[in-house]
Amino acid sequence: PYRVEVVLDNAANLIEGSLVKVNGFDAGRIEALDVVDGRARLTLVLDREFAPLHDGATVTVIWKALLGERLVNLTD
């Protein structure tokens, strides 16, 4: 698998195992969540077909469903 770390100001309602999408496709899962200097550091495990991510890739946290579950959305 392809691992990448991202740092976000807020990772509310994300958990280990949450879905990661790349350009709208199911691409992987959150492997780990940590707090570093008051910010969320996420380790993402992506399928090899989505590697590598390029400079300028953006990360957003979006709602997956009305039940409060969220996912990570990468746009490469």
C-alpha positions as CSV (number, residue, x, y, z in Angstrom):
1,P,0.0,0.0,0.0
2,Y,0.9,3.7,-0.4
3,R,1.1,5.6,2.9
4,V,0.8,9.4,3.2
5,E,0.6,11.6,6.2
6,V,-1.5,14.8,6.2
7,V,-2.0,17.4,8.9
8,L,-5.3,19.1,9.4
9,D,-6.6,21.8,11.8
10,N,-9.7,19.7,12.6
11,A,-10.5,16.0,12.2
12,A,-13.8,15.9,14.1
13,N,-15.8,12.7,13.6
14,L,-13.0,10.9,11.8
15,I,-11.9,7.6,13.2
16,E,-9.3,5.0,12.3
17,G,-10.7,3.0,9.4
18,S,-12.7,5.9,8.0
19,L,-12.9,6.0,4.2
20,V,-10.5,8.0,2.0
21,K,-11.5,9.0,-1.5
22,V,-9.2,10.3,-4.2
23,N,-10.8,12.2,-7.1
24,G,-14.2,10.7,-6.1
25,F,-13.1,7.1,-6.0
26,D,-12.8,4.9,-2.9
27,A,-9.0,4.7,-2.5
28,G,-8.2,3.6,1.1
29,R,-8.6,4.1,4.8
30,I,-7.3,6.2,7.7
31,E,-4.7,4.0,9.4
32,A,-3.9,6.2,12.3
33,L,-4.9,9.5,14.0
34,D,-2.6,11.5,16.2
35,V,-2.5,15.0,17.7
36,V,0.6,17.0,17.1
37,D,1.0,20.6,18.3
38,G,-2.8,20.8,18.6
39,R,-3.4,19.7,15.0
40,A,-4.6,16.3,13.7
41,R,-2.1,14.2,11.9
42,L,-3.6,11.4,9.8
43,T,-1.8,8.5,8.3
44,L,-3.7,7.4,5.2
45,V,-3.2,4.0,3.4
46,L,-4.1,4.2,-0.2
47,D,-4.3,1.6,-3.0
48,R,-1.2,1.7,-5.2
49,E,-3.2,2.8,-8.2
50,F,-3.6,6.2,-6.6
51,A,0.1,6.7,-5.9
52,P,1.9,9.0,-5.9
53,L,0.0,12.1,-5.0
54,H,1.3,15.2,-6.6
55,D,2.3,18.7,-5.4
56,G,-0.9,20.8,-5.0
57,A,-3.1,17.9,-3.9
58,T,-5.8,19.1,-1.5
59,V,-7.4,17.4,1.5
60,T,-10.8,18.1,2.8
61,V,-13.0,16.4,5.3
62,I,-16.6,15.9,4.0
63,W,-19.8,14.4,5.3
64,K,-20.4,10.8,4.2
65,A,-23.9,10.5,5.6
66,L,-26.5,12.3,7.7
67,L,-25.5,10.2,10.7
68,G,-22.4,12.3,11.4
69,E,-19.8,10.1,9.7
70,R,-17.2,11.9,7.8
71,L,-14.5,10.9,5.3
72,V,-11.3,12.3,3.8
73,N,-11.5,13.5,0.3
74,L,-8.3,14.0,-1.7
75,T,-8.2,15.9,-4.9
76,D,-5.0,15.3,-6.9
